Amino acid sequence: MTASRYLRRRRLLLPVAALAALVFASLSYGQATVGSLYNQETFTSPEPEFICQPAPFGVTTTTITESFHFAIRDHGVNFTGRVIQDYRTDFVDGSYLTSVSPTHFEFNGTSHGAVYTEVQQDRGTLYSADGQVIGIVSVFGVFHTTWVDSNGNGIPDPGELTSNVTQFRVTCP
C-alpha cells in the first residue's frame, strides 16, 4: 500500500541521517544538541498494488505529519518520533478506503553501532461505491535492526547485524 512504501523509504534514510549526525557530534565533542523537527505534506499517487479487493487499482491522497525529537551528544545520537499518515484511496470501481496510520520509531546510534525500531498500526475502513461499509483493512508492522560495529570501520559489514526483525501483516475484510 502507498503508506507502507513511504515508510520503507523513510526507514532507509533515517539511519543514514543519523550516521551523518554522529559525524557532526564528533566535531562538537563535549556539547549536546537537542531539538525537534516537524513536517507536514500532502500528496496524491497511484495505488497499483492494493492487496484487498474489490478493486486492485486506485488513487491515494495522503497527508503525512512527521514529528520527532533528537539529541546529539559526544557519545551518540537519539531520534524518537512518530509519523501519522491520514489517507484516502479511491478505487476505479467507486469503492474507497479511509485510514489514519500512526507509526512510532526510535533510533539510537554510537560510534560502536546502532539500534532502530519502528512500529506501525493501520486500521482502515473499506467502503463500497454507495458508501456502505465493506469491512476493516488492518496493517501491522514491526521493524527492528541492531548493528554492532565489530571492526570499528563505521560501516555495517556482513555479520555485524546482530538482530534484523521484520514482521508485516495485512488483513482484509
N, C-alpha and C positions, 0 to 999 in steps of 0.2 A: 504494500500500500504506500502511497506517496509519503505519508507522515513518517513511516518507518525508514524509507530511503533517505529522507533528510537526516534523521538521527544517525544512521550509519555513516553518512558523510561527515557529520559534525564529530562523531565519536573518533574518527580517524584523525581529524585536525586538532583536537584538544591536546593529545599528548605531544604533538609537535610544538604547539604554542607553549605548553608547559616546559618543555626542554629549552626553548628559547628563553623563557623566563628564568630558568636555572642559570643560564649564562649571564643574564642581567644581574641576578642575585649574587653571583660570584664576583662581579665587578664592583658591587656595592657592599662588600663584606662588612658585617657589623651593623648594617642598617636593615630595618624592616620596612617593607612597603605593603600596605593593606589598602583594599578598596573594593568597590562594587562596580559591576557593569550591567547595563540594561539595554535591551534591543527589542524592537517590535517591528515586524514586517508582514505584509500580506502579499500573496502571490497566487496565481492560477496556473495549473498544469494539467496535462492529460493524465488519466489513470488507466493505463492499458493492461494492468495486471490484477484487477480486483478478483480475489480468491472466491468470495462468496457470490452466489448468484442472486438476483435474477439476470443481471447483465454484466459482462466482463469489462466493458469499456465505459468510461465516463470522464467528466472534467471536475477537478477538485479545486476549491478555493480555500486557502489555508491562511490563518493569521497565527504567526509564531511569536510568542513572547518569551524571551530569554532573560534570565537574571541570575547572576552569580557573584559570589564574594571570593576574593583571593587574598592570600597572604604570602609574601615572598620574604624569606629570611635567609641568613647566611647558611643555614643547614638544609634548606629546601623550599618547596613551594606547595601550596594547598589551594585547590579550587573546589568550591562547593556551590551547587546551583540547581536550577530547575528550568525546564523548557515546557511551555504549555502550548499545545497545538489545538486550535479551535478550527474545525474544518467541516466542510460540506462537499459531498461528491454527488453530482447529478449524472445519472446514467442515461444512455441513449434510449432506453425504453420508458423513461419518465420516472422511474424509481429513484430514490436518493437516500444517502446516508449522512447523518449528522453525528458529530462526536467532539468531545473535549478530551485531549490526551495529555496527561501530565507525565513528565519524565524527570527523575531526580538523579544527579550524578555527583561523584566526588573523585578528585584526583589528588594524590599525594606523591611528590617526587623529590628525590635527593640525588646527589651525585652517585649513589650506590644502587639506584633503581627507582621503580615507581609502582604504584597501585592505583588502578582505575576501576570504579564500579558504577554501573548505570542500571536503573530500574524504570520500566515503562509499564503503565496500565492504561489501556484504552478500551472504553466501553461505549460503543456507538449504537444508534438505533437506525435500523434499515426500514424505509417506508416504501409502500407501493406508489404507483403513479397517482392514485387517487387519495393519497395521504394516510392510508391505513398502515398501522404498524405490522411489519412482516416479522421482525424479531430483533434480537440483540447480536451485534458483532463484537467479539472481545479479542483484544490483542494484549498479550503479556510478554514482556521480555526482561531478561536479566543478563547483563554482560559484565564480566569481571576479568581483569588481567593483572597479574603480578609479575614484575620483571625484576630480577636481581642481576646487577651488572658485575658478574663474577670476575671478569678480566679488567674492569675499570676503564674501558675504552669509550664509555658513554653511548654505545650503540647496542641495541638489542641483537645479540648473536644467537645462533642455534643453541638450544639447551638452557638459555637464560630466562625464558618464560616459565616460571615455576607454577603458574596457575593461569589457565585460559578457559573460562567457562562462558558458554553461550546457551541460553535457554530462550526459545521463542516459540510461541504457540498462538494460533488463531482459531477461534470457534465461530461457526456460522449458524444462523437460525435454521 
